[in-house]
């Protein structure tokens, strides 16, 4: 019985806690490395380019030429931003 309990905790840690903490570390590193000129997508779906990284934990995001918004760094979506910046894959043309 104790072996089953320990095994259950181990499985829970391997499949839930460890991947989540790993993803949180990646997100934190991603947000810390944002710099001017990076193309990003917010969690609200707003696309823009980082214009300025402020010291108070915010970013100035250019959403249109000459249009800027101030957002929190934590509102940048790592998943959507990496998909936006992924190089295009050429699909073979069938003849």
N, C-alpha and C positions, 0 to 999 in steps of 0.2 A: 504493500500500500504506500509506504513512503517513497519508493522508487517511482511509482506512477505520478505522485504529486510533484516530485523533482523534475521528472521528464516533461510534465505538462508546463511547468514554469519555464523550463529551458526552451521548449517549442514556442511558447508565447513570446519570450525574449527574442528568439531568433527571427521570427516572422513578423513581429509587430513593433517592438520597442527599438531594436537595433536599426532597421531600415528607416524608421521615422527620425531618429536622432542623426543618422547619416545625411538624410535629406535636409534637415534643419541646418547642419553645418555647411552643406553646399550652398544653401540659400543665403546664409550669412556671409560667406566668402564672396558670392556673386554680388551681393548688395554693396559690400565694402569695396569691390573692385570697379564699380561704375565710375566712368569718367566722361568728360566732355566729348561729344561726338558720337557716343554710343546710341544705337537705335534700340528702343525699348518698347514694350507693351505693358500697360498697367493691368492690375487685376480687374479693372472696370472695362478693359478692352480699348483704351485710348492708346493710339500709336503716336510716337514722337521721337525726338532726338534730344539727348541730354545737352542742355546749353550751359548749365552751371551747377556745380556740386557745392551746396551751402554747408557751412560748419554746424548748423543746427539740426542736421539729419534730414534736410529736405533737398529737393532737386528743382531746378528750373527746367521745365520741359517745353521744347518748341514743338507745337503741334501743327502749325502752318507757318509759312514764312512771315515772321514778325509777330506771331501769336504765341504767348508764353503762359504756362500755368505753373504754379508752385505745388509740388506734391511731396508726400513723405517717401523716403527711400523704400520703406517696407511695402509700399503699394506696387512695386514693380514685380511682375510675374516672371519668374525664372524660366518656366516651361515655355510660355508663349514667346518670350524674347529669344530663347535659343532656337525655336522653330522659325521665327522671323529672320534670324541671321544665318540660318543654315543655307549652305550653297545649293543652288538649284541643281537637281539631278536631271540630266538629259535622258528622255525616254526614247528608245529606239523606234524609228518610224517603220511600220510594216508596209510592205509593197504588195 
